[in-house]
Amino acid sequence: MSRLDRRQFTLMASAGLASAATGLMSRAAQAADPVKTITVLNWQGYGTDEAFGLKAFAAATGIEVKHDYYNAEPEMLTKLRTNPGAYDVVLVNSARDAQAQADGLIDAVDLSKVPNAAGLAEAFKTNPNITIDGKTYGVPWVWGMNALAVRKDKAAGIDSYKVFQDPAFAGRGALFDDAVTEIAVAALMTGQNINNPSDMKLIGETLKSFKKDIKLIWSSEDEWNKAFAGGAFDVSIFWSGAITRAVHLHNQPVEFVIPKEGAVGWLDNLCVPATSTKKEAGLAFINYMIDPKFYVQWATSGAPASANSAAMDMLPADDLNKQIHKPEYLPKLQFMGALPEDRRQAFNDLWEEVKAGYAH
């Protein structure tokens, strides 16, 4: 992930943070054979490998945190399946929790044993993606929305995804090259469930109706920033967290709009692999990751929104992340959920058909 720099914390403050956040490790640290290392499986550059955090956690617990990385969610699941005992914490998009749980890859978590979980927003603690058969299969960590990014001087009056059908934006639109996201957008526009739309024909027709407006289908944040800076488009589907980086890192003249149809929500959670032999140490690290003080320091590097309300409350009132990720938006979100493989394939097939139509 990209980085931005607004506030600096002293090393003493970092050490104090880790010490306070990792009280959960008291038993493990005093054990006859104390844990010396744990391994986290995550996207590279996504919070858990922040150097300041690893240093502070090691200073407080004596535990070195190592990392392995994945480049796609199916790869993450494969690594868990084929490397039993290799990982002690794993970052899982909550939409994949049900699959990981059904395959016996992650354990249930008792949130009462994670002290900083007390500050988690209730909407995340009870999110149906992570609550399976009455048990919680992950600790909510960060969240965000996929909605509209609009060039500032073009943003007035835009309040709907129908902007992609507006002749005034012919050749000035951009979409994310992700079937799940774009089908969700069309589902919101047509009043359907984003995870299980009842009328796929209507979804396809809606996306195809964007054709005259779409100039670019982008696949990475870097590509989006370069194209937007170059004036290639004025309105796009984009991620809420990426907006803060676009503004602070790249000085992009962009606004984030939650349309009247709502937005696509996502929630990442930190899970304990079922085969880990260091589960208490893993929970201690998760507890540290959701500490509000850790988050505030991480937020200076372009972090997504924290699922911990206490952490968001600690951000300055003028913080863009805080302004964008307002609690009142939560009821307007449909969260990405579990998709059976046949439905995921149907989404991919339809999206490829839509893109082929744009090309011609």
PEFEN-V138436 format. One record per residue. N is the residue number from 1. RES is the residue in three letters. PHI is phi in whole degrees, 0 to 359 (999 if undefined). D_CENTER is the distance of its C-alpha to the mean C-alpha in whole Angstrom. Layout:
N_RES_PHI_D_CENTER / N_RES_PHI_D_CENTER
This chain:
1_MET_999_12 / 2_SER_285_14 / 3_ARG_230_16 / 4_LEU_226_18 / 5_ASP_224_21 / 6_ARG_239_22 / 7_ARG_226_23 / 8_GLN_237_24 / 9_PHE_249_25 / 10_THR_281_28 / 11_LEU_299_28 / 12_MET_297_30 / 13_ALA_296_27 / 14_SER_297_25 / 15_ALA_295_27 / 16_GLY_295_28 / 17_LEU_302_24 / 18_ALA_296_24 / 19_SER_298_27 / 20_ALA_289_26 / 21_ALA_279_23 / 22_THR_245_24 / 23_GLY_302_27 / 24_LEU_303_25 / 25_MET_274_27 / 26_SER_305_30 / 27_ARG_290_32 / 28_ALA_295_30 / 29_ALA_292_31 / 30_GLN_262_35 / 31_ALA_293_35 / 32_ALA_298_38 / 33_ASP_237_36 / 34_PRO_296_33 / 35_VAL_291_29 / 36_LYS_251_29 / 37_THR_216_26 / 38_ILE_228_23 / 39_THR_236_21 / 40_VAL_250_17 / 41_LEU_252_15 / 42_ASN_201_12 / 43_TRP_292_11 / 44_GLN_288_13 / 45_GLY_76_13 / 46_TYR_246_10 / 47_GLY_81_11 / 48_THR_291_13 / 49_ASP_254_16 / 50_GLU_300_16 / 51_ALA_300_20 / 52_PHE_296_21 / 53_GLY_290_19 / 54_LEU_297_21 / 55_LYS_294_24 / 56_ALA_292_24 / 57_PHE_296_23 / 58_ALA_295_26 / 59_ALA_295_28 / 60_ALA_278_28 / 61_THR_241_28 / 62_GLY_78_29 / 63_ILE_255_26 / 64_GLU_273_25 / 65_VAL_255_21 / 66_LYS_260_21 / 67_HIS_229_19 / 68_ASP_234_18 / 69_TYR_234_16 / 70_TYR_232_15 / 71_ASN_248_14 / 72_ALA_201_13 / 73_GLU_297_12 / 74_PRO_300_16 / 75_GLU_295_17 / 76_MET_300_15 / 77_LEU_296_17 / 78_THR_297_20 / 79_LYS_296_20 / 80_LEU_295_20 / 81_ARG_291_23 / 82_THR_265_25 / 83_ASN_231_25 / 84_PRO_302_25 / 85_GLY_84_26 / 86_ALA_279_24 / 87_TYR_237_20 / 88_ASP_243_20 / 89_VAL_216_16 / 90_VAL_222_14 / 91_LEU_274_10 / 92_VAL_233_9 / 93_ASN_301_7 / 94_SER_302_9 / 95_ALA_295_11 / 96_ARG_259_12 / 97_ASP_300_14 / 98_ALA_299_17 / 99_GLN_294_18 / 100_ALA_296_17 / 101_GLN_291_19 / 102_ALA_297_22 / 103_ASP_273_22 / 104_GLY_70_23 / 105_LEU_266_20 / 106_ILE_229_19 / 107_ASP_263_21 / 108_ALA_293_21 / 109_VAL_239_20 / 110_ASP_270_22 / 111_LEU_296_20 / 112_SER_293_24 / 113_LYS_266_24 / 114_VAL_238_21 / 115_PRO_308_22 / 116_ASN_288_19 / 117_ALA_293_18 / 118_ALA_300_20 / 119_GLY_270_18 / 120_LEU_294_15 / 121_ALA_298_15 / 122_GLU_301_17 / 123_ALA_299_15 / 124_PHE_271_13 / 125_LYS_298_15 / 126_THR_255_17 / 127_ASN_303_14 / 128_PRO_297_16 / 129_ASN_295_14 / 130_ILE_256_14 / 131_THR_258_18 / 132_ILE_235_20 / 133_ASP_53_24 / 134_GLY_79_24 / 135_LYS_245_22 / 136_THR_259_18 / 137_TYR_250_17 / 138_GLY_175_14 / 139_VAL_257_13 / 140_PRO_306_10 / 141_TRP_238_8 / 142_VAL_223_6 / 143_TRP_214_5 / 144_GLY_191_6 / 145_MET_225_8 / 146_ASN_253_10 / 147_ALA_210_14 / 148_LEU_256_16 / 149_ALA_253_17 / 150_VAL_231_21 / 151_ARG_301_23 / 152_LYS_306_25 / 153_ASP_284_28 / 154_LYS_245_27 / 155_ALA_279_25 / 156_ALA_303_28 / 157_GLY_83_28 / 158_ILE_281_25 / 159_ASP_218_24 / 160_SER_208_23 / 161_TYR_294_22 / 162_LYS_295_25 / 163_VAL_303_25 / 164_PHE_284_25 / 165_GLN_250_28 / 166_ASP_274_30 / 167_PRO_303_33 / 168_ALA_295_32 / 169_PHE_248_29 / 170_ALA_303_31 / 171_GLY_71_29 / 172_ARG_238_27 / 173_GLY_248_24 / 174_ALA_217_21 / 175_LEU_235_18 / 176_PHE_277_15 / 177_ASP_281_17 / 178_ASP_214_15 / 179_ALA_300_17 / 180_VAL_298_14 / 181_THR_295_13 / 182_GLU_288_17 / 183_ILE_291_18 / 184_ALA_297_16 / 185_VAL_300_17 / 186_ALA_294_21 / 187_ALA_294_20 / 188_LEU_300_20 / 189_MET_295_23 / 190_THR_253_25 / 191_GLY_70_24 / 192_GLN_248_23 / 193_ASN_288_20 / 194_ILE_293_17 / 195_ASN_268_17 / 196_ASN_210_21 / 197_PRO_296_22 / 198_SER_272_26 / 199_ASP_230_27 / 200_MET_291_26 / 201_LYS_298_29 / 202_LEU_293_28 / 203_ILE_301_25 / 204_GLY_298_26 / 205_GLU_297_29 / 206_THR_295_26 / 207_LEU_295_24 / 208_LYS_294_28 / 209_SER_289_29 / 210_PHE_279_26 / 211_LYS_312_28 / 212_LYS_293_31 / 213_ASP_270_28 / 214_ILE_276_25 / 215_LYS_261_26 / 216_LEU_218_23 / 217_ILE_246_21 / 218_TRP_260_18 / 219_SER_233_16 / 220_SER_217_15 / 221_GLU_297_14 / 222_ASP_297_17 / 223_GLU_298_19 / 224_TRP_300_18 / 225_ASN_298_19 / 226_LYS_294_22 / 227_ALA_291_23 / 228_PHE_294_22 / 229_ALA_298_24 / 230_GLY_278_27 / 231_GLY_79_27 / 232_ALA_290_26 / 233_PHE_205_25 / 234_ASP_240_24 / 235_VAL_219_22 / 236_SER_205_18 / 237_ILE_287_15 / 238_PHE_207_13 / 239_TRP_269_9 / 240_SER_299_10 / 241_GLY_296_8 / 242_ALA_291_10 / 243_ILE_298_13 / 244_THR_298_14 / 245_ARG_289_14 / 246_ALA_299_16 / 247_VAL_286_19 / 248_HIS_280_19 / 249_LEU_269_19 / 250_HIS_242_21 / 251_ASN_54_23 / 252_GLN_284_22 / 253_PRO_278_23 / 254_VAL_230_20 / 255_GLU_238_19 / 256_PHE_257_16 / 257_VAL_240_18 / 258_ILE_266_17 / 259_PRO_294_20 / 260_LYS_295_22 / 261_GLU_284_21 / 262_GLY_108_17 / 263_ALA_217_14 / 264_VAL_269_11 / 265_GLY_261_9 / 266_TRP_223_6 / 267_LEU_221_5 / 268_ASP_262_5 / 269_ASN_230_9 / 270_LEU_262_11 / 271_CYS_241_14 / 272_VAL_257_18 / 273_PRO_301_19 / 274_ALA_298_22 / 275_THR_267_25 / 276_SER_298_24 / 277_THR_257_27 / 278_LYS_228_25 / 279_LYS_292_23 / 280_GLU_294_25 / 281_ALA_295_24 / 282_GLY_298_20 / 283_LEU_296_20 / 284_ALA_298_21 / 285_PHE_292_19 / 286_ILE_299_16 / 287_ASN_302_18 / 288_TYR_294_18 / 289_MET_294_14 / 290_ILE_259_14 / 291_ASP_295_17 / 292_PRO_303_17 / 293_LYS_290_19 / 294_PHE_299_17 / 295_TYR_297_14 / 296_VAL_300_17 / 297_GLN_287_18 / 298_TRP_297_15 / 299_ALA_300_14 / 300_THR_289_17 / 301_SER_251_15 / 302_GLY_84_12 / 303_ALA_291_10 / 304_PRO_293_7 / 305_ALA_288_8 / 306_SER_280_10 / 307_ALA_283_10 / 308_ASN_269_14 / 309_SER_301_16 / 310_ALA_297_18 / 311_ALA_290_16 / 312_MET_296_15 / 313_ASP_294_19 / 314_MET_281_20 / 315_LEU_288_19 / 316_PRO_302_22 / 317_ALA_301_22 / 318_ASP_269_22 / 319_ASP_294_19 / 320_LEU_296_17 / 321_ASN_301_13 / 322_LYS_291_15 / 323_GLN_291_17 / 324_ILE_284_14 / 325_HIS_265_12 / 326_LYS_277_16 / 327_PRO_304_16 / 328_GLU_290_18 / 329_TYR_281_16 / 330_LEU_304_14 / 331_PRO_294_18 / 332_LYS_269_17 / 333_LEU_260_14 / 334_GLN_253_14 / 335_PHE_275_11 / 336_MET_305_11 / 337_GLY_235_13 / 338_ALA_296_15 / 339_LEU_238_17 / 340_PRO_301_20 / 341_GLU_299_21 / 342_ASP_293_24 / 343_ARG_287_22 / 344_ARG_300_19 / 345_GLN_294_22 / 346_ALA_295_24 / 347_PHE_299_20 / 348_ASN_298_21 / 349_ASP_297_24 / 350_LEU_294_24 / 351_TRP_296_22 / 352_GLU_296_24 / 353_GLU_295_27 / 354_VAL_297_26 / 355_LYS_297_25 / 356_ALA_297_29 / 357_GLY_295_30 / 358_TYR_299_29 / 359_ALA_296_30 / 360_HIS_258_34
